[in-house]
């Protein structure tokens, strides 16, 4: 039966012009992709700024290592004052702010955690922290900056705000480490704590856009360089439970201490921290300087170069490196200045793995270092899948996947015995309560 002209015309129009629903889907996808490109650019700029700040601090210490006794306390004081008074909600890692923003229904309270002003302040004060030797990373702040960028795009489509925050934060992880799979896993395991199949494609699109932007500028690279470490089925596997327990214990103690300070210490110590936060930051900065002097300057900054050198056997870690880096990172984290935990945690884990080599000299140091990285990062985050995926992707050493998985499971179990709450979610709960406090009064 031949089609009438009107029916044919109507069919052609449906083929040529997308329906309103199709336009909505296309606009939403374009929103996520455009945001991903911006997150990738921000991640690259933050990496450059962080590297420049660390280089400047090292040049200052070349004049005299004792300058740290002046630079660290003064820098911590200024950074804490800026984070509290000028850029509130920029303190700490940035990941708890994103988790809290996703849990808060009030748009104004949510905006206070992930605004562009907070993101800009986060970058400025994080760079200042690295400029004065703080043991912090840039990856956590990149998560908050990524979420803030996507939240700004979300003003065009407020209905998708939660998905945009999740996508921006995941893209921040992926672009910071050049590890797109780790970004996806982190979004599911830590940021969302649930899998949303409806938004998964948009999250992946954002991560891809951010990753391609980073690759276009920096080129294809592996964060820690490729390794071919292997673990024998004999003595080598003894390292897995040994380092798994050590990493889980050290990571759990770290998280418990950070959470305790965030919730408020009891007695006079808690009253002092609450009443004199800048003075407390000065004391933390002084502690970091002393750790740096005791370690020969290895515990300052992100710890990336030290961890990479240990992993590839370019230098042997001093026996005091891991505990001093642990302490310097703890002091930096509780001081109230912005800074992430990923890179310093990987450095501490590398030191733990290197120290295990003293007990297991027949096992390749590279394998022990990878296990240490996964075990300690899992102990801090209590996110075992994220930990072994991110380390595997940063080194491209897939032969170590099974021992890394096992180490992550052991470390996670041990960490939960020491600290019952996951670090980022416990800190997010504090932020949610603070956001609700004004309305309750």
GISULPE-V604842 format. One record per residue. N is the residue number from 1. RES is the residue in one letter. SS is DSSP state (H for helix, E for strand, - for the rest). Layout:
[[N/RES/SS] [N/RES/SS]]
This chain:
[[1/X/-] [2/X/-] [3/X/-] [4/X/-] [5/X/H] [6/X/H] [7/X/H] [8/X/H] [9/X/H] [10/X/H] [11/X/H] [12/X/H] [13/X/H] [14/X/H] [15/X/H] [16/X/H] [17/X/-] [18/X/-] [19/X/-] [20/X/H] [21/X/H] [22/X/H] [23/X/H] [24/X/H] [25/X/H] [26/X/H] [27/X/H] [28/X/H] [29/X/H] [30/X/H] [31/X/H] [32/X/H] [33/X/H] [34/X/H] [35/X/H] [36/X/H] [37/X/H] [38/X/H] [39/X/H] [40/X/H] [41/X/H] [42/X/H] [43/X/H] [44/X/H] [45/X/H] [46/X/H] [47/X/H] [48/X/H] [49/X/H] [50/X/H] [51/X/H] [52/X/H] [53/X/H] [54/X/H] [55/X/H] [56/X/H] [57/X/H] [58/X/H] [59/X/H] [60/X/H] [61/X/H] [62/X/H] [63/X/H] [64/X/-] [65/X/H] [66/X/H] [67/X/H] [68/X/H] [69/X/H] [70/X/H] [71/X/H] [72/X/H] [73/X/H] [74/X/H] [75/X/H] [76/X/H] [77/X/H] [78/X/H] [79/X/H] [80/X/H] [81/X/H] [82/X/H] [83/X/H] [84/X/H] [85/X/H] [86/X/H] [87/X/-] [88/X/-] [89/X/-] [90/X/-] [91/X/-] [92/X/E] [93/X/-] [94/X/-] [95/X/H] [96/X/H] [97/X/H] [98/X/H] [99/X/H] [100/X/H] [101/X/H] [102/X/H] [103/X/H] [104/X/-] [105/X/-] [106/X/-] [107/X/H] [108/X/H] [109/X/H] [110/X/H] [111/X/H] [112/X/H] [113/X/H] [114/X/-] [115/X/-] [116/X/H] [117/X/H] [118/X/H] [119/X/H] [120/X/H] [121/X/H] [122/X/H] [123/X/H] [124/X/H] [125/X/H] [126/X/H] [127/X/H] [128/X/H] [129/X/H] [130/X/H] [131/X/H] [132/X/-] [133/X/-] [134/X/-] [135/X/-] [136/X/-] [137/X/E] [138/X/-] [139/X/H] [140/X/H] [141/X/H] [142/X/H] [143/X/H] [144/X/H] [145/X/H] [146/X/H] [147/X/H] [148/X/H] [149/X/H] [150/X/H] [151/X/H] [152/X/H] [153/X/H] [154/X/-] [155/X/-] [156/X/-] [157/X/-] [158/X/H] [159/X/H] [160/X/H] [161/X/H] [162/X/H] [163/X/H] [164/X/H] [165/X/H] [166/X/H] [167/X/H] [168/X/H] [169/X/H] [170/X/H] [171/X/H] [172/X/H] [173/X/H] [174/X/H] [175/X/H] [176/X/H] [177/X/H] [178/X/-] [179/X/-] [180/X/H] [181/X/H] [182/X/H] [183/X/H] [184/X/H] [185/X/H] [186/X/H] [187/X/H] [188/X/H] [189/X/H] [190/X/H] [191/X/H] [192/X/H] [193/X/-] [194/X/-] [195/X/-] [196/X/-] [197/X/-] [198/X/-] [199/X/-] [200/X/H] [201/X/H] [202/X/H] [203/X/H] [204/X/H] [205/X/H] [206/X/H] [207/X/H] [208/X/H] [209/X/H] [210/X/H] [211/X/H] [212/X/H] [213/X/H] [214/X/H] [215/X/H] [216/X/H] [217/X/H] [218/X/H] [219/X/-] [220/X/-] [221/X/-] [222/X/-] [223/X/-] [224/X/-] [225/X/-] [226/X/-] [227/X/-] [228/X/-] [229/X/-] [230/X/-] [231/X/-] [232/X/-] [233/X/-] [234/X/-] [235/X/H] [236/X/H] [237/X/H] [238/X/H] [239/X/H] [240/X/H] [241/X/H] [242/X/H] [243/X/H] [244/X/H] [245/X/H] [246/X/H] [247/X/H] [248/X/H] [249/X/H] [250/X/H] [251/X/H] [252/X/H] [253/X/H] [254/X/H] [255/X/H] [256/X/H] [257/X/H] [258/X/H] [259/X/H] [260/X/H] [261/X/H] [262/X/H] [263/X/H] [264/X/-] [265/X/-] [266/X/-] [267/X/H] [268/X/H] [269/X/H] [270/X/H] [271/X/H] [272/X/H] [273/X/H] [274/X/H] [275/X/H] [276/X/-] [277/X/H] [278/X/H] [279/X/H] [280/X/H] [281/X/H] [282/X/H] [283/X/H] [284/X/H] [285/X/H] [286/X/H] [287/X/H] [288/X/H] [289/X/H] [290/X/H] [291/X/H] [292/X/H] [293/X/H] [294/X/H] [295/X/-] [296/X/-] [297/X/-] [298/X/-] [299/X/-] [300/X/-] [301/X/-] [302/X/-] [303/X/-] [304/X/H] [305/X/H] [306/X/H] [307/X/H] [308/X/H] [309/X/H] [310/X/H] [311/X/H] [312/X/-] [313/X/-] [314/X/-] [315/X/-] [316/X/-] [317/X/-] [318/X/-] [319/X/-] [320/X/-] [321/X/H] [322/X/H] [323/X/H] [324/X/H] [325/X/H] [326/X/H] [327/X/H] [328/X/H] [329/X/H] [330/X/H] [331/X/H] [332/X/H] [333/X/H] [334/X/H] [335/X/-] [336/X/-] [337/X/-] [338/X/E] [339/X/-] [340/X/E] [341/X/-] [342/X/H] [343/X/H] [344/X/H] [345/X/H] [346/X/H] [347/X/H] [348/X/H] [349/X/H] [350/X/H] [351/X/H] [352/X/H] [353/X/H] [354/X/H] [355/X/H] [356/X/H] [357/X/H] [358/X/H] [359/X/H] [360/X/-] [361/X/-] [362/X/-] [363/X/-] [364/X/-] [365/X/H] [366/X/H] [367/X/H] [368/X/H] [369/X/H] [370/X/H] [371/X/H] [372/X/H] [373/X/H] [374/X/H] [375/X/H] [376/X/H] [377/X/H] [378/X/H] [379/X/H] [380/X/H] [381/X/H] [382/X/-] [383/X/-] [384/X/H] [385/X/H] [386/X/H] [387/X/H] [388/X/H] [389/X/H] [390/X/H] [391/X/H] [392/X/H] [393/X/H] [394/X/H] [395/X/H] [396/X/-] [397/X/-] [398/X/H] [399/X/H] [400/X/H] [401/X/H] [402/X/H] [403/X/H] [404/X/H] [405/X/H] [406/X/H] [407/X/H] [408/X/H] [409/X/H] [410/X/H] [411/X/H] [412/X/H] [413/X/H] [414/X/H] [415/X/H] [416/X/H] [417/X/H] [418/X/H] [419/X/-] [420/X/-] [421/X/-] [422/X/-] [423/X/H] [424/X/H] [425/X/H] [426/X/H] [427/X/H] [428/X/H] [429/X/H] [430/X/H] [431/X/H] [432/X/H] [433/X/H] [434/X/H] [435/X/H] [436/X/H] [437/X/H] [438/X/H] [439/X/H] [440/X/H] [441/X/-]]
